[in-house]
Amino acid sequence: MDEVIRSRPEIALDDFLPIFLSSSMVLIFGALFVGIYTLVKMGILKKIYAPLAYIFWILQAYCMYFVAVKLQVDPIVGKILAVVMIAYLTFPHLYYYLTHTAETEEEYENQEIKKGK
């Protein structure tokens, strides 16, 4: 059996800490984005805090880009990461839109049932 040898770029020692911190910030900024966005949609936070959620998303996207550049990912992987970041921005909007639509339809159906009685 032949051995499979994989060559991958080594991470420079000087780049390890920035890569580690940036990848950690991707998680933290992502949690802050979703958390603040959710709290605004639930009405716990005022709508004035909504732009703060988007600032955290921008910081998350930048940290993801920084990690991708430092790790020297392939162009296709870079494109996949960009699509993932766009999806991370749009999925909470889609979720709350669908939830709001379902609640509105349920309220409408409940009103129709009460009128029918």
C-alpha positions as CSV (number, residue, x, y, z in Angstrom):
1,M,0.0,0.0,0.0
2,D,1.2,3.4,-0.9
3,E,1.3,6.1,1.7
4,V,-0.8,9.1,1.1
5,I,1.2,12.3,1.6
6,R,-0.7,15.5,2.0
7,S,1.1,18.7,1.8
8,R,-0.4,21.7,3.5
9,P,1.0,25.1,4.2
10,E,2.4,25.4,7.7
11,I,1.2,28.1,9.9
12,A,3.9,30.6,10.7
13,L,4.6,30.8,14.4
14,D,4.0,34.6,14.3
15,D,0.6,34.0,12.7
16,F,-0.7,31.4,15.2
17,L,-2.0,33.9,17.9
18,P,-3.7,36.2,15.4
19,I,-5.3,33.3,13.6
20,F,-6.4,31.8,17.0
21,L,-7.8,35.1,18.2
22,S,-9.5,35.9,14.9
23,S,-11.2,32.5,14.7
24,S,-12.4,32.9,18.3
25,M,-13.7,36.4,17.5
26,V,-15.7,34.8,14.6
27,L,-17.6,32.8,17.2
28,I,-18.0,35.6,19.7
29,F,-19.1,38.2,17.1
30,G,-21.5,35.7,15.5
31,A,-23.1,35.0,18.9
32,L,-23.4,38.8,19.6
33,F,-25.0,39.4,16.2
34,V,-27.6,36.7,16.6
35,G,-28.2,37.6,20.3
36,I,-28.8,41.3,19.7
37,Y,-30.8,40.7,16.6
38,T,-33.0,38.2,18.5
39,L,-33.5,40.5,21.5
40,V,-34.5,43.4,19.2
41,K,-37.0,41.2,17.3
42,M,-38.4,40.0,20.6
43,G,-38.8,43.6,21.7
44,I,-36.6,43.2,24.8
45,L,-34.1,45.7,23.3
46,K,-35.1,48.9,21.5
47,K,-34.8,49.0,17.7
48,I,-32.0,51.5,18.1
49,Y,-29.7,48.6,19.0
50,A,-30.3,46.8,15.7
51,P,-27.4,48.5,13.8
52,L,-25.1,47.2,16.6
53,A,-26.0,43.7,15.6
54,Y,-25.0,44.4,12.0
55,I,-21.7,46.0,13.2
56,F,-21.0,42.7,14.9
57,W,-21.8,40.8,11.7
58,I,-19.4,43.0,9.8
59,L,-16.7,42.4,12.4
60,Q,-17.4,38.6,12.2
61,A,-17.1,38.7,8.4
62,Y,-13.8,40.7,8.6
63,C,-12.4,38.2,11.1
64,M,-13.4,35.3,8.8
65,Y,-11.7,37.0,5.9
66,F,-8.6,37.6,8.0
67,V,-8.4,33.9,9.0
68,A,-8.9,32.9,5.4
69,V,-6.1,35.1,4.2
70,K,-3.7,34.0,6.9
71,L,-4.5,30.3,6.3
72,Q,-4.1,30.9,2.5
73,V,-7.2,29.0,1.6
74,D,-8.0,28.1,-2.0
75,P,-10.2,30.5,-4.1
76,I,-13.1,28.1,-4.0
77,V,-13.0,27.8,-0.2
78,G,-12.9,31.6,0.0
79,K,-16.0,31.8,-2.1
80,I,-17.7,29.2,0.1
81,L,-16.8,31.2,3.2
82,A,-18.3,34.3,1.6
83,V,-21.5,32.5,0.8
84,V,-21.6,31.2,4.4
85,M,-21.3,34.7,5.8
86,I,-24.1,36.0,3.6
87,A,-26.2,33.1,4.7
88,Y,-25.4,33.8,8.3
89,L,-26.7,37.4,7.7
90,T,-29.9,36.3,5.9
91,F,-31.1,33.2,7.9
92,P,-32.1,35.1,11.0
93,H,-34.2,37.5,8.8
94,L,-35.8,34.5,7.0
95,Y,-36.6,32.8,10.3
96,Y,-38.3,35.8,11.9
97,Y,-40.1,36.6,8.7
98,L,-41.5,33.0,8.5
99,T,-42.4,33.1,12.2
100,H,-44.2,36.4,11.9
101,T,-46.1,35.2,8.8
102,A,-47.1,32.0,10.5
103,E,-48.4,33.9,13.6
104,T,-50.3,36.4,11.4
105,E,-52.0,33.6,9.5
106,E,-52.8,31.7,12.8
107,E,-54.4,34.9,14.2
108,Y,-56.4,35.4,11.0
109,E,-57.6,31.8,11.1
110,N,-58.6,32.1,14.8
111,Q,-60.6,35.3,14.0
112,E,-62.3,33.4,11.2
113,I,-63.2,30.5,13.5
114,K,-64.6,32.9,16.1
115,K,-66.7,34.7,13.5
116,G,-68.1,31.4,12.2
117,K,-69.4,30.4,15.6
